[in-house]
């Protein structure tokens, strides 16, 4: 808690859980944080060994922040906090959340038994971010960026319509979510995730 308990610290770590990101990406994903506080938290987390700052090679040649191997081990902690929060009577899947938060929630709520031996590659597109999700061998992995051609892709201006579509079983069209590719694959994919029972 001394390392991650400061305001914004754990949220910054969460936003880096799928790979390196620029300062501007982090700033945009954390509404309400000031540039000064973000700079201070990044410096503190780097000093503690949770993340590192590095420069990408050309042609990117931009500075990014990335979790260390130790930093990536926070994912199970963040997942358990998310699962705990979803058990609250006040939990509302329609509330705003960042794209990374949504993808991490899918990793958290994925049901291996429902997936069985089914395999699929799913794209999730936001205006400035693309994620590739892979269902294989009863597991669900997420990568930041577009890897290969996806079986189906969901596109949305923000994460909350996708969360409502998945967790409340609302029609994609009603939520303003665009579905391309194999619609049957897309439909089955949305059935693989369950929120925990509320125990408020």
Secondary structure, DSSP 8 states (H G I E B T S, - for coil): -TTT-STTHHHHHHHTTTS-B-HHHHHHHSTT--HHHHHHHHHHHHHTTSEEEEE--TTT--EEEEE-HHHHTTHHHHHHHHHHHHTSTT--TTS---HHHHHHHHHHHB-HHHHTT--EEEEEE-SS-EEEEEEETTEEEEEES--S--SEEEE-SSHHHHHHHHHS---TGGGT-EEEE-HHHHHHHTTSB-------
